[in-house]
Amino acid sequence: MPSCLLRLAGTALAGALAVTGALAAPGMGAPIEVLVDHAKVMHIARPADIVIIGNPGIADATIQDSQTLIITGHSYGTTNLIVLDAQGQAIAEEVVSVQPNDDDVVTLYKVDKDGTSRESFACNPACAPTLSIGDASDWFSSVQSQIQARGDISKPAAPAK
């Protein structure tokens, strides 16, 4: 390998290590870990006025009271959370990591002529279909429509006009 390429590769590696080191710098706390479809309480030092989530598709946060936030996981992934006071000063800047909830979940993989598909079941103690990111589209849509239809049954009827 020519020395100029070696030097370039070494520079790139040093840059990558510097970035990695910056992410793991002392003083940075561990990410706030939340499970998909679960909520977690976060207490803050001063009253919050604004909460910003980098990617609301991954998680959201609401102000429960002036010093309590509720963080809810929506989809797997990592995003950031910024909390500002009424003067726009940062109270907290955190990383939020949303993890799958694998408790009592059984995943079934089917192989057919079209490839492999995945279906998920919540089993506690009996198994029933559940929605899980990564399931086959037709399975997901079918389960989703059944869940919505069941929810519609329990909604109160609209008052007559």
C-alpha positions in Angstrom: 0.0 0.0 0.0 1.4 3.4 -0.9 2.5 5.5 2.1 0.0 8.3 1.2 -2.9 5.8 1.4 -1.6 4.4 4.6 -1.3 7.9 6.1 -4.9 8.7 4.9 -6.2 5.4 6.4 -4.3 6.2 9.7 -5.8 9.7 9.7 -9.3 8.3 9.1 -8.8 5.8 11.9 -7.5 8.4 14.3 -10.6 10.6 13.4 -12.9 7.7 14.1 -11.3 7.0 17.4 -11.5 10.7 18.4 -15.3 10.6 17.6 -15.7 7.4 19.5 -13.8 8.9 22.4 -15.9 12.0 22.3 -19.1 10.0 22.5 -17.8 8.1 25.5 -16.3 11.1 27.3 -16.4 11.2 31.1 -19.4 12.9 32.4 -21.8 11.7 29.8 -24.4 9.5 31.5 -25.7 6.3 30.2 -28.7 6.5 27.8 -32.1 6.5 29.3 -33.4 3.1 28.3 -37.1 2.6 27.6 -39.0 -0.4 26.2 -41.2 -0.1 23.2 -44.8 0.7 24.2 -43.7 1.4 27.8 -43.3 4.7 29.7 -40.5 5.8 32.1 -40.5 8.6 34.6 -37.7 11.2 34.5 -37.2 13.7 37.3 -35.4 17.0 36.5 -33.6 19.5 38.8 -35.6 22.6 37.7 -39.1 23.3 36.3 -39.4 22.5 32.6 -41.0 24.6 30.0 -40.1 22.9 26.7 -39.2 19.3 25.9 -37.7 18.4 22.5 -37.3 14.9 21.2 -34.9 14.5 18.2 -37.0 11.8 16.5 -40.6 11.5 17.8 -41.1 8.3 15.9 -38.7 6.6 18.4 -39.9 8.2 21.6 -41.9 11.1 23.0 -41.9 13.0 26.3 -44.5 14.9 28.1 -44.3 17.2 31.1 -46.3 15.5 33.9 -45.6 18.3 36.4 -43.0 21.0 36.4 -40.2 18.6 37.4 -41.4 15.3 36.1 -41.3 14.0 32.5 -42.9 10.9 31.1 -40.9 9.3 28.3 -42.7 6.8 26.1 -40.9 4.4 23.7 -42.6 4.1 20.2 -40.0 2.3 18.0 -36.6 0.7 18.3 -33.7 3.1 18.0 -31.8 6.0 19.7 -32.7 9.7 19.8 -32.0 12.7 22.0 -34.0 14.6 24.6 -33.5 18.2 25.5 -35.4 19.9 28.3 -35.4 23.7 28.5 -36.6 26.1 31.3 -38.8 29.2 30.7 -35.7 31.2 29.9 -34.6 28.8 27.2 -31.7 27.4 29.3 -31.0 23.7 29.1 -32.0 21.7 32.1 -31.1 18.3 30.6 -29.7 16.8 27.4 -29.9 13.1 27.3 -29.8 10.2 24.9 -32.9 8.0 24.8 -32.5 4.4 23.7 -35.7 2.4 22.9 -35.3 -1.3 23.1 -37.7 -4.1 22.1 -39.9 -5.7 24.8 -39.2 -9.4 24.4 -40.8 -10.5 27.6 -43.3 -13.3 26.8 -43.0 -12.7 23.1 -42.7 -15.7 20.7 -41.6 -15.0 17.2 -42.6 -17.4 14.4 -40.6 -17.5 11.2 -42.3 -19.0 8.1 -40.4 -20.1 5.0 -42.3 -20.4 1.8 -41.7 -19.9 -1.9 -41.7 -16.1 -1.4 -39.0 -16.2 1.3 -39.2 -15.8 5.0 -41.8 -14.0 6.9 -42.2 -13.2 10.6 -45.2 -13.3 13.0 -45.2 -12.3 16.7 -47.3 -13.6 19.6 -47.6 -12.4 23.1 -47.7 -15.4 25.4 -48.7 -15.0 29.0 -49.9 -17.6 29.7 -51.7 -18.3 26.4 -50.4 -16.9 23.1 -52.3 -14.3 21.1 -51.2 -12.3 18.0 -49.3 -9.0 18.7 -47.8 -6.2 16.7 -44.0 -6.1 16.5 -41.8 -4.0 14.3 -40.3 -6.3 11.7 -43.3 -8.6 11.3 -44.5 -9.4 7.8 -46.6 -6.6 6.4 -49.7 -8.7 5.7 -49.5 -10.2 9.3 -49.0 -6.7 10.8 -51.9 -5.2 8.9 -54.2 -8.0 9.7 -53.4 -7.9 13.5 -53.6 -4.1 13.5 -57.0 -4.0 11.8 -58.3 -6.6 14.4 -57.0 -4.5 17.3 -58.6 -1.4 15.9 -61.9 -3.1 15.3 -61.9 -4.4 18.8 -61.1 -1.0 20.2 -64.0 0.5 18.1 -66.4 -1.8 19.7 -65.6 -0.4 23.2 -65.9 3.2 22.1 -69.1 4.9 23.3 -71.7 5.7 20.7 -71.8 9.3 19.5 -74.7 11.2 20.9 -77.7 11.6 18.6 -78.2 15.0 17.1 
